[in-house]
Structure formats: structure tokens, C-alpha cells
């Protein structure tokens, strides 16, 4: 399978997540796609933050940059048919399994300063 503009590949168990960059209508977006062991895409999400770091656990994809943290709790259903997989990948849905957290630099600096002063 050929994927353009790959930024990151991270694996856990029998799954991997590939972060890729795309340009559409003058807008840059990034796509996080989960694949199984044979390379079949299982699910994907399009995000507007540039992932500097991506990690994968048994139930969660976490992508982060300097100011934002994106968490996506995914579910793998082994009984999904190939047709259902295609619909799940193409559906652009936002549900309770996704969180976007903005990190303030000032709070992080204060926490670092407090940590170094105490220890």
C-alpha cells in the first residue's frame, strides 16, 4: 500500500497507526489511520493539528504537538465485514471517544519551575 507524506508510524501489538499529511483546497490536514497486521485500514481520523509525536496503545491513539494533545479512544470489532470497514473509514464522525486538549505554555513553565525548586 502506498501512502503519501507519511509523518509517523507507531505500532502496538497487531496494529499500527500511520500519521500522514494532506493538502486539500489550500488547507493542510493530518490523517491518523489504524491498520491491522496485514495492512487493512481499520479506522481513521482527520485532525487539524500537526502531530509531532504519535503513540498507540491497545485502545487509544494519542497525537501531540507543542500546544495541543489529541486523544482518540478506538474500538476494534473483529466481526466487522469488509464493507463495514470501508464505511467506518470513510465516515467523518466526532463522538465522545475523541478529546482535544490545549496546553498553555505558561502553566507548563510554572510546573517545571515548581518541580525543579522542590527536588
C-alpha positions, 0 to 999 in steps of 0.5 A: 500500500502506498501512502503519501507524506507519511509523518509517523508510524507507531505500532502496538501489538497487531496494529499500527497507526500511520500519521500522514499529511494532506493538502486539500483546497489550500488547507493542510490536514493530518490523517491518523489511520489504524491498520491491522497486521496485514495492512487493512485500514481499520479506522481513521481520523482527520485532525487539524493539528500537526502531530509531532509525536504519535503513540498507540496503545491497545485502545487509544491513539494519542497525537501531540504537538507543542500546544495541543494533545489529541486523544482518540479512544478506538474500538476494534470489532473483529466481526466487522465485514469488509464493507463495514470497514470501508464505511467506518473509514470513510465516515467523518464522525466526532463522538465522545471517544475523541478529546482535544486538549490545549496546553498553555505554555505558561502553566507548563513553565510554572510546573517545571519551575515548581518541580525543579525548586522542590527536588 
